[in-house]
Amino acid sequence: MLRHIPDARKRVPPRGAETGMHKTIYQAFERICSERNAGGAVLEVGAKPSAKTLLAMKCLENAREKIGINLNPSATFADFEVVQGNANDMSIFPDDRFDTVLCNAMLEHDKFFWKTISEIYRVTRFKVHNAPGDYYRFSRQAVEEVLLAGMNNIQSEVVMLPPRIIGSGIKN
């Protein structure tokens, strides 16, 4: 008896699969950034040149500037640029360079995530939005008290199961 095995090359990836971001996560970021009036000069740590990256969110349409940083070679997509660089050392950007910094599902892959967190604080003028993943399991408490330590007006929420925690805060 012969069985038909579908050709994997013909499968259509689920929405958001090219960035690994679930639709629910993307929608939560969109809502939070909209509520927080995210904008100005925006940096996404771990951005990809794709319509499914956070820099492409509708709420950022009027952002003055949108830049991503990623280990992959530099690329331009739509109205933003993704530069090649390591988030552990973002010395290509001066202090307080960005009004809003976004980071999603990237810290769990970063062996030295605390360096990236330090750099995010350094380059951020006001707002930080972050959703860590699984390299290190961060609780909601860790997001609020460690990753966003020193920020004001901290908010966090748990999305999906296993839990993804999205936190945001405003830098003094």
HUPEJO-V679065 format. One record per residue. N is the residue number from 1. RES is the residue in three letters. SS is DSSP state (alpha for helix, beta for strand, coil for the rest). PHI is phi in whole degrees, 0 to 359 (* if undefined). Layout:
((N | RES | SS | PHI) (N | RES | SS | PHI))
//
This chain:
((1 | MET | coil | *) (2 | LEU | coil | 261) (3 | ARG | coil | 248) (4 | HIS | coil | 275) (5 | ILE | coil | 251) (6 | PRO | coil | 301) (7 | ASP | coil | 284) (8 | ALA | alpha | 300) (9 | ARG | alpha | 292) (10 | LYS | alpha | 267) (11 | ARG | coil | 290) (12 | VAL | coil | 267) (13 | PRO | coil | 293) (14 | PRO | coil | 295) (15 | ARG | coil | 306) (16 | GLY | coil | 84) (17 | ALA | coil | 294) (18 | GLU | coil | 293) (19 | THR | coil | 250) (20 | GLY | coil | 76) (21 | MET | coil | 264) (22 | HIS | coil | 287) (23 | LYS | alpha | 305) (24 | THR | alpha | 296) (25 | ILE | alpha | 295) (26 | TYR | alpha | 303) (27 | GLN | alpha | 295) (28 | ALA | alpha | 294) (29 | PHE | alpha | 299) (30 | GLU | alpha | 303) (31 | ARG | alpha | 295) (32 | ILE | alpha | 296) (33 | CYS | alpha | 295) (34 | SER | alpha | 293) (35 | GLU | alpha | 297) (36 | ARG | coil | 270) (37 | ASN | coil | 54) (38 | ALA | coil | 299) (39 | GLY | coil | 167) (40 | GLY | coil | 73) (41 | ALA | beta | 271) (42 | VAL | beta | 244) (43 | LEU | beta | 242) (44 | GLU | beta | 247) (45 | VAL | beta | 277) (46 | GLY | coil | 88) (47 | ALA | coil | 294) (48 | LYS | coil | 234) (49 | PRO | coil | 286) (50 | SER | coil | 206) (51 | ALA | coil | 290) (52 | LYS | coil | 258) (53 | THR | coil | 278) (54 | LEU | alpha | 298) (55 | LEU | alpha | 297) (56 | ALA | alpha | 268) (57 | MET | coil | 298) (58 | LYS | alpha | 302) (59 | CYS | alpha | 293) (60 | LEU | alpha | 256) (61 | GLU | coil | 308) (62 | ASN | coil | 260) (63 | ALA | coil | 299) (64 | ARG | coil | 298) (65 | GLU | beta | 205) (66 | LYS | beta | 227) (67 | ILE | beta | 226) (68 | GLY | beta | 244) (69 | ILE | beta | 229) (70 | ASN | beta | 204) (71 | LEU | coil | 289) (72 | ASN | coil | 286) (73 | PRO | coil | 303) (74 | SER | coil | 302) (75 | ALA | beta | 203) (76 | THR | beta | 243) (77 | PHE | beta | 216) (78 | ALA | coil | 48) (79 | ASP | coil | 252) (80 | PHE | beta | 218) (81 | GLU | beta | 243) (82 | VAL | beta | 247) (83 | VAL | beta | 264) (84 | GLN | beta | 279) (85 | GLY | coil | 180) (86 | ASN | coil | 258) (87 | ALA | coil | 293) (88 | ASN | coil | 292) (89 | ASP | coil | 214) (90 | MET | coil | 261) (91 | SER | coil | 295) (92 | ILE | coil | 291) (93 | PHE | coil | 246) (94 | PRO | coil | 285) (95 | ASP | coil | 303) (96 | ASP | coil | 54) (97 | ARG | coil | 285) (98 | PHE | beta | 245) (99 | ASP | beta | 281) (100 | THR | beta | 224) (101 | VAL | beta | 235) (102 | LEU | beta | 245) (103 | CYS | beta | 207) (104 | ASN | beta | 223) (105 | ALA | coil | 49) (106 | MET | coil | 234) (107 | LEU | alpha | 297) (108 | GLU | alpha | 292) (109 | HIS | alpha | 261) (110 | ASP | coil | 262) (111 | LYS | coil | 301) (112 | PHE | coil | 240) (113 | PHE | alpha | 304) (114 | TRP | alpha | 295) (115 | LYS | alpha | 292) (116 | THR | alpha | 296) (117 | ILE | alpha | 301) (118 | SER | alpha | 299) (119 | GLU | alpha | 292) (120 | ILE | alpha | 300) (121 | TYR | alpha | 299) (122 | ARG | alpha | 296) (123 | VAL | alpha | 273) (124 | THR | beta | 269) (125 | ARG | beta | 276) (126 | PHE | beta | 228) (127 | LYS | beta | 248) (128 | VAL | beta | 230) (129 | HIS | beta | 236) (130 | ASN | beta | 215) (131 | ALA | beta | 222) (132 | PRO | coil | 288) (133 | GLY | coil | 239) (134 | ASP | coil | 247) (135 | TYR | coil | 300) (136 | TYR | coil | 238) (137 | ARG | coil | 279) (138 | PHE | coil | 260) (139 | SER | coil | 275) (140 | ARG | alpha | 300) (141 | GLN | alpha | 298) (142 | ALA | alpha | 295) (143 | VAL | alpha | 300) (144 | GLU | alpha | 288) (145 | GLU | alpha | 265) (146 | VAL | alpha | 247) (147 | LEU | alpha | 293) (148 | LEU | coil | 250) (149 | ALA | coil | 304) (150 | GLY | coil | 88) (151 | MET | coil | 276) (152 | ASN | beta | 254) (153 | ASN | beta | 50) (154 | ILE | beta | 286) (155 | GLN | beta | 228) (156 | SER | beta | 212) (157 | GLU | beta | 209) (158 | VAL | beta | 263) (159 | VAL | beta | 236) (160 | MET | coil | 68) (161 | LEU | coil | 226) (162 | PRO | coil | 302) (163 | PRO | coil | 294) (164 | ARG | beta | 246) (165 | ILE | beta | 254) (166 | ILE | beta | 252) (167 | GLY | beta | 238) (168 | SER | beta | 216) (169 | GLY | beta | 205) (170 | ILE | beta | 246) (171 | LYS | coil | 286) (172 | ASN | coil | 302))
//
